[in-house]
Amino acid sequence: MEEQLIARLEMAVARLEGLSLSSRGDVEIGVGYDLAVDPSIVAFDDMMGQYFVRVSTAAEKIGDQVLDATKILEEAFTVQKELLMEIKQTQKPDPAGLAEFLKPLNEVVMKASKMTEGRRSDFFNHVKTVADSLSALAWIAYTGKDCGMSMPIAHVEESWQMAEFYSNKILVEYKIKDPNHVEWAKAVKELYLPGLRDYVKSHYPLGPVWNATGKKAASAPPKAPTPGAPAPPPPPQTSLLSSESSQASSSCPNEGMAAVFREISSKPVTAGLRKVTDDMKTKNRGDRTGIVAAAAGGKEVHTASPSVSKVGPPKLELQMGRKWVVENQIGRKDLLIDDCDAKQSVYLFGCKDSVLQIQAKVNNITIDKCTKMGVLFSDVVAACEIVNCNGVELQCQGSAPTISVDNTSGCQIYLSKDSLGASIMTAKSSEINVMIPGAKPEDDWGEHPLPQQFAHVYKDGQFESTPVSHSGG
């Protein structure tokens, strides 16, 4: 009996020592200590088992593109777990060393960001949700109240808000069409809220705890400059340390944009400019008369320029019976889609100074990277999205449950009486005006500018946000 009791006491003492070592950063973890059974690491695995499995299961039911994005999401969380294990054995590094330490996580973030580039796929919102959500993992870079970041718990909550804009689009678009997409979007959110948030709250509310007696973190090796070559520019900011980098730059006035402005002001305004001779002026050039010359067959001839040369051929076609593609239409005021149905979507990309009419109900309309573009449509089943545009006019003659405007400058939205109940979501956009019809047909339209500034006040344990209105004197 005594031997069994002693053995049980020894096991209890060993477990208590393990718990103490795992929670104290000022104690070196012993050689025989197994990090895999550390309570915080075990809790991380439990979190992934509880929340990520739902994301993966739903992705497998959707398709390859969503599954690829989900694998990147899993890779990012796996890297974070490895970094947490490394932190328990490593001394707290300086800012440069921290950037090097977080490099594996940054590489996954950049991989997800690259998936959002180029032409949009049908699953852009899924990929964008993953890419934007990964910034929540930057809580691991928190080093104290002066590092320029929010506290870890608040950082996770704030970071998810960026991804939720696209997650909500998935919920709206697939609410009726496919519950698997809805399940995936909800599962991703729960992975962060409450999953990651509660994990950080339980184990790292004040940030990661480094080991004061552990090994030193490796720093990026300095590159030797080439003899006679100018000094290389400073390295780009690490995406996960953007806030901390900005904090560092403010304490170093000789670096960053301050140095750029000083260099500009130190040179004469006309330095480096070519002198314009009389024959180079527009009024004296024969090739700039403002008249478009006609070639054989009555086709217009446009002078090629570097920017125009990259534009692809104009398109207005139905692809695979599901998606109308309108691309690279320049100066066309008579674009028309009349043979469409409620199962088809319309995607506009790279159009300029043109007008498109959609004369039948469609499922979804997306306007991407267009300038001075007008779109007139009747009804939309899911949503109308305006992204990365400048100077867009949108007129709904029927109904539209959702209209979203993202990263757009200058947007005029005309609503019909049937679409007054539309939900309008905006993000990173300015100069958004909504026109409302009058009570009578002869009445003038009412113009309502949407606020782009908000005031945030902490009250009763939470922040209250109210739009800021500006009135002229």
VOGU-3710 file (C-alpha; in Angstrom, 3 decimals, decimal comma):
1> meeqliarle> 0,000/0,000/0,000  2,784/2,428/0,927  4,594/1,764/-2,360  1,416/2,398/-4,382  0,751/5,583/-2,450  4,294/6,810/-3,033  4,004/6,015/-6,759  0,736/7,941/-6,997  2,273/10,908/-5,170  5,262/10,897/-7,524
11> mavarlegls> 2,951/10,904/-10,544  0,927/13,781/-9,057  4,105/15,773/-8,364  5,362/15,153/-11,907  2,067/16,373/-13,359  2,091/19,501/-11,182  5,657/20,229/-12,288  4,590/19,865/-15,903  1,712/22,289/-15,409  4,003/24,765/-13,688
21> lssrgdveig> 6,640/24,564/-16,367  4,099/24,995/-19,137  2,602/28,133/-17,603  5,806/29,865/-16,494  7,987/31,482/-19,103  10,826/32,101/-16,632  11,520/28,384/-16,097  13,458/26,316/-18,576  11,552/23,272/-19,741  13,407/20,137/-18,863
31> vgydlavdps> 15,079/17,861/-21,367  12,556/15,093/-20,842  9,507/17,330/-20,969  7,063/16,317/-23,700  5,518/19,433/-25,267  2,852/17,310/-26,920  1,211/16,753/-23,520  1,522/20,361/-22,419  -1,971/21,535/-21,336  -2,012/24,533/-23,695
41> ivafddmmgq> -0,924/22,390/-26,663  -3,452/19,683/-25,807  -6,130/22,387/-25,609  -5,112/23,624/-29,056  -5,534/20,121/-30,482  -8,907/19,849/-28,768  -9,988/23,147/-30,315  -9,046/21,935/-33,804  -10,800/18,622/-33,212  -13,954/20,360/-32,083
51> yfvrvstaae> -14,198/23,163/-34,633  -12,002/22,516/-37,666  -13,455/19,082/-38,424  -16,761/20,770/-39,303  -14,995/23,118/-41,733  -13,159/20,267/-43,452  -16,254/18,065/-43,709  -18,297/20,834/-45,324  -15,451/21,711/-47,733  -15,261/18,125/-48,993
61> kigdqvldat> -18,930/18,332/-49,971  -18,457/21,585/-51,926  -15,488/21,064/-54,233  -11,782/21,424/-54,944  -11,381/25,224/-54,719  -13,009/25,493/-51,310  -11,136/22,385/-50,193  -7,820/23,964/-51,268  -8,621/27,113/-49,297  -9,584/24,992/-46,291
71> kileeaftvq> -6,251/23,138/-46,471  -4,427/26,479/-46,304  -6,539/27,364/-43,274  -5,496/24,096/-41,630  -1,863/24,708/-42,552  -1,935/28,135/-40,895  -3,314/26,726/-37,635  -0,774/23,892/-37,749  2,055/26,406/-38,103  0,674/28,417/-35,191
81> kellmeikqt> 0,699/25,303/-33,004  4,331/24,655/-33,943  5,231/28,246/-33,085  3,486/27,984/-29,718  5,553/24,897/-28,934  8,687/26,730/-30,023  7,865/29,752/-27,839  7,938/27,549/-24,745  11,612/26,811/-25,452  12,717/30,216/-26,789
91> qkpdpaglae> 13,700/33,551/-25,306  11,693/36,616/-26,275  13,300/38,028/-29,460  13,722/41,625/-30,572  11,339/42,995/-33,279  13,607/41,821/-36,120  13,938/38,404/-34,532  10,182/38,202/-33,990  9,557/38,894/-37,681  11,960/36,109/-38,591
101> flkplnevvm> 10,362/33,800/-36,026  6,892/34,384/-37,515  8,086/33,943/-41,103  6,548/30,445/-41,533  3,132/31,811/-40,556  3,531/34,806/-42,854  4,317/32,508/-45,774  0,995/30,726/-45,313  -0,807/34,083/-45,102  0,801/35,184/-48,383
111> kaskmtegrr> -0,147/31,877/-49,993  -3,785/32,472/-49,082  -3,583/36,057/-50,334  -2,301/34,905/-53,734  -5,364/32,712/-54,154  -7,521/35,862/-54,188  -5,555/37,478/-57,030  -6,426/37,404/-60,704  -9,794/36,725/-62,213  -12,541/35,905/-59,765
121> sdffnhvktv> -13,863/32,386/-59,489  -17,305/31,334/-58,333  -15,802/30,633/-54,909  -14,003/33,959/-54,453  -15,937/34,753/-51,280  -14,837/31,455/-49,721  -11,167/32,085/-50,536  -11,397/35,690/-49,380  -12,973/34,606/-46,092  -10,012/32,334/-45,404
131> adslsalawi> -7,387/34,878/-46,506  -8,793/37,719/-44,416  -9,429/35,547/-41,369  -5,784/34,494/-41,050  -4,859/37,911/-39,675  -6,492/36,742/-36,420  -3,519/34,400/-35,920  -1,307/37,473/-35,482  -2,297/37,561/-31,797  0,852/35,520/-31,307
141> aytgkdcgms> 2,895/38,633/-32,195  1,577/40,575/-29,187  4,514/41,658/-27,034  2,956/44,205/-24,688  0,741/47,260/-24,466  3,277/49,390/-26,380  3,587/47,067/-29,389  0,794/48,812/-31,325  -1,576/45,807/-31,342  -4,819/45,171/-29,529
151> mpiahveesw> -4,804/42,664/-26,697  -4,837/39,063/-28,006  -8,535/38,389/-27,318  -9,621/41,711/-28,831  -7,309/41,176/-31,817  -8,950/37,858/-32,683  -12,419/39,409/-32,494  -11,451/42,494/-34,541  -9,650/40,462/-37,203  -12,657/38,239/-37,832
161> qmaefysnki> -14,740/41,304/-38,729  -12,681/41,709/-41,920  -13,476/38,159/-42,998  -17,107/38,299/-41,916  -17,959/40,701/-44,764  -17,280/37,897/-47,269  -18,614/35,171/-45,010  -21,980/36,958/-44,902  -22,019/37,025/-48,704  -21,780/33,237/-48,719
171> lveykikdpn> -24,665/32,967/-46,271  -26,832/35,225/-48,420  -25,954/33,637/-51,771  -26,319/29,994/-50,718  -29,072/30,250/-48,112  -31,488/28,544/-50,488  -29,204/26,981/-53,101  -26,822/24,798/-51,073  -26,735/24,270/-47,285  -23,174/22,905/-47,481
181> hvewakavke> -21,831/26,394/-48,224  -23,818/27,815/-45,314  -22,442/25,106/-43,030  -18,885/25,854/-44,177  -19,219/29,609/-43,561  -20,718/29,074/-40,109  -18,050/26,509/-39,212  -15,216/28,879/-40,203  -16,659/31,602/-37,994  -17,013/29,230/-35,046
191> lylpglrdyv> -13,387/28,167/-35,505  -12,438/31,746/-34,612  -15,420/32,779/-32,505  -15,659/31,132/-30,035  -12,878/28,612/-30,882  -9,628/30,574/-31,145  -10,918/33,438/-29,000  -11,755/31,174/-26,056  -8,470/29,306/-26,432  -6,486/32,549/-26,254
201> kshyplgpvw> -8,646/33,733/-23,360  -7,911/30,568/-21,376  -4,187/30,193/-22,066  -2,707/33,436/-23,420  -4,887/36,426/-22,387  -1,762/38,609/-22,054  0,040/37,193/-25,069  2,521/34,339/-25,529  4,844/33,560/-22,607  8,444/33,211/-23,757
211> natgkkaasa> 11,051/31,167/-21,890  13,518/33,540/-20,228  16,164/30,804/-19,929  15,462/29,110/-23,245  17,368/29,238/-26,496  17,685/32,476/-28,440  15,469/33,047/-31,451  17,292/33,146/-34,772  17,487/36,534/-36,497  17,508/37,173/-40,217
221> ppkaptpgap> 21,120/37,095/-41,471  22,205/40,511/-42,834  23,073/40,599/-46,506  26,454/42,016/-47,439  26,064/45,019/-49,781  27,724/44,894/-53,176  30,766/47,231/-53,344  29,851/50,479/-55,059  26,133/49,685/-55,071  23,607/51,953/-53,329
231> apppppqtsl> 22,250/50,895/-49,978  19,304/48,493/-50,336  15,866/49,724/-49,295  14,498/48,610/-45,936  12,687/45,256/-45,974  8,930/45,338/-46,535  6,693/45,212/-43,498  5,756/41,769/-42,349  2,029/41,317/-42,846  1,480/39,924/-39,364
241> lssessqass> 3,471/42,747/-37,775  2,082/45,739/-39,633  0,969/47,501/-36,478  4,230/46,855/-34,680  6,239/47,976/-37,675  4,364/51,243/-37,783  5,110/51,729/-34,103  8,796/51,237/-34,751  8,832/53,633/-37,676  7,293/56,412/-35,579
251> scpnegmaav> 10,235/56,216/-33,162  12,761/56,310/-36,032  12,121/59,564/-37,938  14,938/58,870/-40,377  13,137/55,861/-41,858  9,925/55,176/-43,718  7,817/57,832/-45,476  9,498/60,685/-43,583  12,718/59,920/-45,430  10,867/59,793/-48,743
261> freisskpvt> 9,322/63,234/-48,197  12,666/64,687/-47,157  14,275/63,330/-50,306  11,539/64,844/-52,464  11,752/68,256/-50,793  15,551/68,312/-51,031  15,435/68,248/-54,843  14,289/70,995/-57,219  10,706/70,559/-58,350  11,730/70,225/-61,994
271> aglrkvtddm> 14,637/67,867/-61,385  14,624/64,961/-63,787  11,824/66,329/-65,976  12,168/66,490/-69,753  11,679/69,805/-71,477  8,491/69,941/-73,579  9,148/71,353/-77,023  6,516/72,977/-79,272  6,136/69,905/-81,464  5,387/67,767/-78,398
281> ktknrgdrtg> 2,433/69,891/-77,251  -0,991/68,353/-77,796  -2,367/71,316/-79,744  0,462/71,026/-82,305  0,362/67,228/-82,739  -1,415/65,790/-85,725  -2,037/62,471/-84,040  -4,008/64,048/-81,163  -6,823/65,836/-82,960  -9,567/64,273/-80,836
291> ivaaaaggke> -11,064/62,551/-83,926  -11,030/58,770/-84,152  -9,878/57,773/-87,605  -11,898/55,143/-89,459  -10,153/52,201/-91,056  -11,347/49,978/-93,845  -14,627/48,335/-93,014  -15,689/51,192/-90,752  -13,840/49,864/-87,690  -12,377/52,273/-85,204
301> vhtaspsvsk> -8,627/52,529/-84,838  -7,268/53,254/-81,378  -3,726/54,274/-80,666  -2,083/51,631/-78,552  -0,752/52,624/-75,145  1,083/50,643/-72,484  -2,032/50,435/-70,283  -4,386/49,479/-73,103  -2,031/46,823/-74,432  -2,626/44,727/-71,306
311> vgppklelqm> -6,394/44,723/-71,720  -7,789/41,505/-73,090  -10,360/41,194/-75,877  -13,907/42,393/-75,153  -16,394/39,680/-74,218  -20,126/39,358/-73,805  -20,928/35,676/-73,720  -22,687/32,934/-71,766  -20,239/30,378/-70,383  -21,351/26,815/-69,659
321> grkwvvenqi> -24,960/27,930/-69,645  -24,591/29,424/-66,153  -22,516/32,594/-66,197  -22,738/35,691/-68,392  -19,266/37,216/-68,731  -18,906/40,864/-69,736  -15,228/41,824/-69,944  -13,100/44,700/-71,253  -15,964/46,638/-72,828  -14,792/50,203/-73,470
331> grkdlliddc> -17,128/53,025/-74,469  -20,112/50,751/-75,171  -23,439/52,278/-74,152  -25,621/49,610/-75,781  -24,631/46,383/-73,987  -27,658/44,154/-73,490  -28,447/40,796/-71,872  -32,052/39,763/-72,455  -31,937/35,966/-72,837  -31,201/35,022/-69,204
341> dakqsvylfg> -32,924/33,293/-66,299  -32,880/33,186/-62,497  -30,281/30,380/-62,372  -27,632/32,383/-64,211  -25,186/34,963/-62,869  -23,629/38,031/-64,505  -19,964/38,949/-64,012  -18,509/42,250/-65,262  -14,762/42,801/-65,259  -12,506/45,576/-66,566
351> ckdsvlqiqa> -15,246/47,569/-68,302  -15,006/51,338/-68,709  -17,367/54,109/-69,781  -20,098/51,636/-70,731  -23,719/50,800/-69,913  -25,197/47,314/-69,525  -28,904/46,468/-69,390  -30,077/43,166/-67,907  -33,706/42,711/-68,866  -34,607/39,540/-66,954
361> kvnnitidkc> -34,178/38,121/-63,478  -30,741/36,674/-62,674  -29,290/34,997/-59,622  -26,294/37,232/-58,931  -24,521/40,270/-60,411  -20,855/41,078/-59,745  -19,170/44,281/-60,982  -15,401/43,988/-60,585  -12,691/46,560/-61,411  -14,907/48,725/-63,608
371> tkmgvlfsdv> -14,719/52,495/-64,136  -17,578/54,822/-65,062  -19,849/51,838/-65,526  -23,653/51,905/-65,531  -25,711/48,768/-64,872  -29,506/48,647/-65,189  -31,191/45,431/-64,055  -34,654/44,167/-63,181  -34,447/41,558/-60,410  -31,710/39,695/-58,537
381> vaaceivncn> -32,330/36,536/-56,535  -29,232/36,633/-54,276  -27,129/39,790/-54,384  -25,523/42,507/-56,484  -21,859/43,098/-55,654  -19,633/46,056/-56,568  -15,923/45,489/-55,896  -12,770/47,513/-56,666  -14,644/50,003/-58,845  -14,572/53,743/-59,442
391> gvelqcqgsa> -17,606/55,743/-60,515  -20,389/53,157/-60,850  -24,101/53,791/-61,302  -26,470/50,968/-60,421  -30,220/51,035/-61,003  -32,564/48,342/-59,728  -35,972/48,338/-61,411  -37,273/45,311/-59,516  -36,086/43,705/-56,296  -32,665/42,955/-54,818
401> ptisvdntsg> -32,312/41,465/-51,328  -28,651/42,469/-50,920  -26,357/45,074/-52,476  -22,720/45,080/-51,323  -20,077/47,694/-52,110  -16,453/46,867/-51,323  -13,311/48,942/-51,924  -15,124/51,310/-54,267  -14,948/55,058/-54,719  -17,996/56,838/-56,090
411> cqiylskdsl> -21,152/54,745/-56,375  -24,692/55,891/-57,158  -27,429/53,380/-56,366  -30,989/53,906/-57,629  -33,599/51,799/-55,867  -37,116/51,058/-57,017  -40,068/50,888/-54,627  -39,808/47,091/-54,694  -36,158/47,177/-53,603  -36,388/49,666/-50,713
421> gasimtakss> -36,002/46,767/-48,282  -32,616/45,796/-49,731  -29,739/45,288/-47,301  -26,838/47,513/-48,403  -23,407/46,527/-47,043  -20,350/48,724/-47,548  -16,681/48,235/-46,676  -13,617/50,358/-47,436  -15,712/52,546/-49,769  -16,409/56,258/-50,129
431> einvmipgak> -18,890/58,573/-51,842  -21,780/56,101/-51,768  -25,160/57,696/-52,505  -28,521/55,936/-52,575  -31,360/57,453/-54,598  -34,910/56,782/-53,397  -38,006/57,412/-55,575  -40,554/59,977/-54,409  -44,006/59,133/-53,124  -45,528/60,110/-56,477
441> peddwgehpl> -44,187/59,458/-59,983  -43,736/63,171/-60,587  -41,798/63,705/-57,331  -38,032/64,160/-57,351  -35,701/61,400/-56,245  -34,354/61,673/-52,707  -30,586/61,420/-52,291  -29,161/59,705/-49,200  -25,354/59,608/-48,758  -24,191/56,591/-46,758
451> pqqfahvykd> -21,792/57,381/-43,889  -18,169/56,397/-44,290  -16,998/57,577/-40,877  -18,075/56,245/-37,498  -17,553/57,325/-33,899  -16,850/54,560/-31,386  -17,546/55,138/-27,671  -16,927/52,632/-24,884  -20,050/52,436/-22,732  -21,485/49,857/-20,341
461> gqfestpvsh> -18,819/47,280/-21,082  -18,911/47,502/-24,885  -18,292/49,884/-27,779  -21,187/51,766/-29,315  -20,660/52,872/-32,926  -22,611/55,711/-34,503  -22,245/57,226/-37,978  -20,672/60,671/-38,238  -22,701/63,171/-40,241  -21,251/66,343/-41,719
471> sgg> -23,363/69,427/-42,260  -22,237/72,422/-44,193  -22,108/75,861/-42,564
//
